[in-house]
């Protein structure tokens, strides 16, 4: 059987076509990788935050931290290319790791109001804020004398997305006379988020209680 010899230019065309296909595939893969990379939060921040939380004496912190980073990563992936959201997510984790809990909550609470989010994404952003709040409350108030039950309710309610159930114990903890100034500022930030106007209402009730026979 005779072998067929193809012209040199035919082989050149085949080779060029093959190289073009490879180039297109490589470009597509690179673009896909870049999009995914932009979507994700800083892996180093996630790792450092989890390591710190899991090494804390309070074992509950590691559990909540794992839940928080899971939601943070889900939101980051869902919002590929949204630099504003990525910045807030990274800022939340960085502040929590650095002990700047108030700053972390500020970043987390801004997520849901970021422009151009779908209803589903807004819901996920709120979950990040809720779990971040739960982490901060557990970390700073779990040992507050006389408030352990309220703190446990706040934490479990926020983790479960039941904000309504968290409001009464939040008010109780925020009104505790045993708070340090930093604790008072921190719990006020959380209470103001979930129960706007609670301080004004509390002031009204305190005034009423000054009058005999009222407020009982």
ChimeraX attribute file (.defattr): number of C-alpha atoms within 10 A of each C-alpha:
attribute: neighborCount
match mode: 1-to-1
recipient: residues
	/A:1	3
	/A:2	4
	/A:3	5
	/A:4	6
	/A:5	6
	/A:6	8
	/A:7	8
	/A:8	8
	/A:9	9
	/A:10	10
	/A:11	11
	/A:12	11
	/A:13	11
	/A:14	11
	/A:15	12
	/A:16	12
	/A:17	12
	/A:18	11
	/A:19	12
	/A:20	12
	/A:21	12
	/A:22	12
	/A:23	12
	/A:24	11
	/A:25	12
	/A:26	12
	/A:27	12
	/A:28	12
	/A:29	12
	/A:30	12
	/A:31	12
	/A:32	11
	/A:33	12
	/A:34	13
	/A:35	15
	/A:36	16
	/A:37	15
	/A:38	17
	/A:39	22
	/A:40	21
	/A:41	24
	/A:42	19
	/A:43	11
	/A:44	11
	/A:45	20
	/A:46	21
	/A:47	13
	/A:48	13
	/A:49	21
	/A:50	21
	/A:51	15
	/A:52	15
	/A:53	23
	/A:54	17
	/A:55	11
	/A:56	12
	/A:57	9
	/A:58	13
	/A:59	11
	/A:60	15
	/A:61	21
	/A:62	20
	/A:63	14
	/A:64	23
	/A:65	24
	/A:66	17
	/A:67	16
	/A:68	25
	/A:69	22
	/A:70	14
	/A:71	20
	/A:72	28
	/A:73	20
	/A:74	18
	/A:75	26
	/A:76	27
	/A:77	19
	/A:78	17
	/A:79	22
	/A:80	17
	/A:81	17
	/A:82	17
	/A:83	13
	/A:84	12
	/A:85	25
	/A:86	24
	/A:87	15
	/A:88	20
	/A:89	27
	/A:90	22
	/A:91	21
	/A:92	27
	/A:93	29
	/A:94	21
	/A:95	19
	/A:96	22
	/A:97	19
	/A:98	13
	/A:99	11
	/A:100	14
	/A:101	23
	/A:102	20
	/A:103	17
	/A:104	25
	/A:105	25
	/A:106	18
	/A:107	20
	/A:108	27
	/A:109	23
	/A:110	15
	/A:111	25
	/A:112	19
	/A:113	11
	/A:114	14
	/A:115	11
	/A:116	10
	/A:117	17
	/A:118	10
	/A:119	10
	/A:120	11
	/A:121	18
	/A:122	18
	/A:123	14
	/A:124	19
	/A:125	26
	/A:126	20
	/A:127	24
	/A:128	29
	/A:129	29
	/A:130	25
	/A:131	26
	/A:132	30
	/A:133	29
	/A:134	27
	/A:135	25
	/A:136	24
	/A:137	22
	/A:138	21
	/A:139	16
	/A:140	15
	/A:141	19
	/A:142	18
	/A:143	11
	/A:144	16
	/A:145	11
	/A:146	11
	/A:147	16
	/A:148	15
	/A:149	12
	/A:150	20
	/A:151	24
	/A:152	17
	/A:153	18
	/A:154	26
	/A:155	25
	/A:156	18
	/A:157	19
	/A:158	22
	/A:159	23
	/A:160	13
	/A:161	15
	/A:162	13
	/A:163	16
	/A:164	12
	/A:165	14
	/A:166	24
	/A:167	22
	/A:168	16
	/A:169	19
	/A:170	24
	/A:171	20
	/A:172	13
	/A:173	25
	/A:174	22
	/A:175	15
	/A:176	14
	/A:177	8
	/A:178	14
	/A:179	16
	/A:180	10
	/A:181	8
	/A:182	11
	/A:183	17
	/A:184	16
	/A:185	14
	/A:186	21
	/A:187	23
	/A:188	20
	/A:189	16
	/A:190	25
	/A:191	24
	/A:192	15
	/A:193	17
	/A:194	16
	/A:195	17
	/A:196	11
	/A:197	11
	/A:198	18
	/A:199	16
	/A:200	10
	/A:201	11
	/A:202	13
	/A:203	11
	/A:204	11
	/A:205	13
	/A:206	12
	/A:207	12
	/A:208	14
	/A:209	13
	/A:210	10
	/A:211	9
	/A:212	8
	/A:213	8
	/A:214	10
	/A:215	11
	/A:216	6
